[in-house]
C-alpha cells in the first residue's frame, strides 16, 4: 500500500480593497465589485461609492441587495419601477443601472424632505435625474394617485405599512411583474400575506438583508 499524506489548508482573511469597502462587498467570497460597461454606469457606480464613503446611506440597501435589484429589473426588461421609500436614493441608483438600459423610468416615494433632497442630489450627480420622478409625502396616499401597469415595485419603508403597500400595489402590477420587499425578517405579517396568496409566488433572498421576491402570476 502506498503511503498517503494529509494536507492541511489554512485560509487567511483577505483584506478588503478600497473598491470592496465602497460597495460593501464581503472579502473572501465570490462576489467582486461591479464593473461599469458604459460611461453612465460608471457615473452611477461612482455616485454610489462616494455616498458610501460620505456616510449618506441612511436606511439604504447594501450593495449585495442593490445588485440583485438591478439584475431583477433588467432581466424583466422593466419600463416602470415604483420604489416606496427613496431614502437618500442609493437603491434607486441600483434600479437606474437597469432602467437606463431598458429605457424605463423610476417613480420613487419619500416622506422625509431632507432625505429626498439628498436623493435628488445623487440622481443629478449620476446624470440620471431625467429618468426619475420623486414624489414627496405619505406614500400610502401617493400610491392611490398612480396608474399601472408597473413592472417592478420595491417596498422599503416603515415596516408596519408593508401589508397596506402590498394591497395597494397588487392591482397596479402587471401579470408577470415583481414585488420586492426589503428586511422582511422584521415584517412577519407581510411574509404571511404573500405566502397565503395563491396569485403570488414568493422566494426569499437571504444573502443581504432578507429580500422577498414575489411574482404576480399570469
HELIX and SHEET records of a PDB file:
HELIX    1   1 UNK A   18  UNK A   23  1                                   6    
HELIX    2   2 UNK A   39  UNK A   53  1                                  15    
HELIX    3   3 UNK A   63  UNK A   75  1                                  13    
HELIX    4   4 UNK A   90  UNK A  102  1                                  13    
HELIX    5   5 UNK A  113  UNK A  126  1                                  14    
HELIX    6   6 UNK A  129  UNK A  131  5                                   3    
HELIX    7   7 UNK A  139  UNK A  142  1                                   4    
HELIX    8   8 UNK A  143  UNK A  145  5                                   3    
HELIX    9   9 UNK A  159  UNK A  161  5                                   3    
HELIX   10  10 UNK A  162  UNK A  170  1                                   9    
HELIX   11  11 UNK A  184  UNK A  186  5                                   3    
HELIX   12  12 UNK A  188  UNK A  196  1                                   9    
SHEET    1   A 7 UNK A 132  UNK A 136  0                                        
SHEET    2   A 7 UNK A 105  UNK A 110  1                                        
SHEET    3   A 7 UNK A  80  UNK A  84  1                                        
SHEET    4   A 7 UNK A 150  UNK A 155  1                                        
SHEET    5   A 7 UNK A 173  UNK A 181  1                                        
SHEET    6   A 7 UNK A 211  UNK A 216 -1                                        
SHEET    7   A 7 UNK A 200  UNK A 205 -1                                        
END                                                                             
